[in-house]
Amino acid sequence: IPDLPRGLEAWRAAVKQWEDPSASIGGKALKDWPEEWYTGPMRTITGVKRNIRKVIATEFYRLHGDDRVFLEEYPEANRGAKPLFDAIQ
C-alpha cells in the first residue's frame, strides 16, 4: 500500500486508495481486497494501513462526501492522516 503524503492531501489520498484500483496495489481498490491480503500474517504489514484508509474514507462518506463539511468537522485533516485518524477514533 503506497504511503500517504504528509499534510492536507493525506486524507484525500486515503479516500482515493480506498476507492480507486489504480491508487492501490494488486489491481484492486483497498475496499475490494480479499481478506487474506490484510489479515493473518499480513495484518501487521497491510492491515494497519488498510484500516487507516477505511476509517478515513468511511467517515468522509458518512459526511456525504462533502470536502467542506469534512474539513469543518475534522480540522485535524490539515495536519495529516495520523492526527485525522486519531480524531475520528
Sequence and secondary structure as in RCSB ss.txt:
>XXXX:A:sequence
IPDLPRGLEAWRAAVKQWEDPSASIGGKALKDWPEEWYTGPMRTITGVKRNIRKVIATEFYRLHGDDRVFLEEYP
EANRGAKPLFDAIQ
>XXXX:A:secstr
     SGGGHHHHHHHHHH GGGSSTTS GGG  GGGTSGGGIIIIIHHHHHHHHHHHHHHHTTT HHHHHHH G
GGGT HHHHHHHH 
